[in-house]
Each structure stands twice: as C-alpha cells, then as structure tokens.
Amino acid sequence: MTDAQAVQLHSEIAACTICAEHLPLGPRPVVQFSPNSRILIIGQAPGTKVHASGTPWDDDSGDRLRDWLGLDKAAFYNPDNVALMPMGFCYPGKAKGGDAPPRKECAPEWHQRVMDCLPKDRLTLLVGSYAQAHYLPENRKVSLTERVRNHREFAPIIPLPHPAWRVRMWMGKNPWFESELLPTLKTRVATQLSHQ
C-alpha cells in the first residue's frame, strides 16, 4: 500500500460511525499506522483519557507498555516504527468493574484493511485477552498467563498481559515475565526496528 492509500484509509477510519449509537462519548476512532510500521500492537480499546487526547496509549498503561518494549515516546509514536490498532477503535463506555469490552464492529470492518497496509515481516504484539481471543482463537480456553508464558509457540506474534495498574499484582505472581520475557521482548523490538 502506498502512503497516499494509507492516508485515505486513515480518513475512512476517522469518519467511521458504524457503532455511534452505542458510544456514550460518541465516535472518535484512535489508530496509528503507516506502510512502514515494523511492529503492530493490537490492544483493547481507548479509555476516557485517550478518547480526550486522541493519542493511543496516552495514559499510565501506555507508560508501562513503552517501558516493557524499551521504547521512548518518540519511537513509539512514530508510525514507521509502530502501528497501534485496538480491538475497538473508540471508547466503549463503562461496565461493572471498569470499561466495557471493545465494540465488536471494528475488527471485522477495519483490521484486515489496516494489516494489508503493513509490512508482511512485522512483529505483532497481542496486548490483553480480547486481542488474544480474536487472533489466537484455538487457544481461547488457555489462560492468559499460559499464553504469555508460552509466547514462543506463537511467533511472530507475542501475547502480552494488558499493562493496566492491575498487572503489577499479576507480575508479582509471575516473576518470569519480568526476568525472562521482557528482555526477550526488548531484544525482538530492537531487532525489528533495526531492519528499517
């Protein structure tokens, strides 16, 4: 896909209203990509802070994710480095215990079109259970912990927990994540970006 086609796709996504009636704050699709993106991060859905700013991962969980990847904001927000595509592009509203699940309309409408824009040899990170359920459906019955622990089985995909504040307790129970997986992840990310 050319740069012009990617700009056109961005414009189409920005104008999307397919689930507007279900969005308490209205549609504001949040996505980042270019035909050169070396890494694709598929997350969950924007929260209220990201909805307000229009910048993906513009919150504490984004800070934690960037730390995991070994990337500063400049590298992370360079679309030639990183494509950021949530399962639901807009803030879905509240549910009991936190934000509602991502809207189901986005992935079938937009994901393949965005992925067709990206390099074939990209590294894909599935952040959280929603992305993993969608893209690793044969492993739906496996716990998130087991998917993350067995990440090598899914190459060139790496499943990760969601980096929300709750992950600190999970990391405390799974010290291998910080000692074993994160160094591997940082190396993979650095290697991927060195191939530009």
Sequence and secondary structure as in RCSB ss.txt:
>XXXX:A:sequence
MTDAQAVQLHSEIAACTICAEHLPLGPRPVVQFSPNSRILIIGQAPGTKVHASGTPWDDDSGDRLRDWLGLDKAA
FYNPDNVALMPMGFCYPGKAKGGDAPPRKECAPEWHQRVMDCLPKDRLTLLVGSYAQAHYLPENRKVSLTERVRN
HREFAPIIPLPHPAWRVRMWMGKNPWFESELLPTLKTRVATQLSHQ
>XXXX:A:secstr
  HHHHHHHHHHHHT  TTGGG TT      B  TT SEEEEE    HHHHHH  TT SHHHHHHHHHHT  HHH
HT TTTEEEEESSSS   EETTEE    SSHIIIIIHHHHHHS TT EEEEESHHHHHHH GGGTTS HHHHHHT
GGGGTTEEEE   STTHHHHHHH THIIIIIHHHHHHHHHHHHTT 
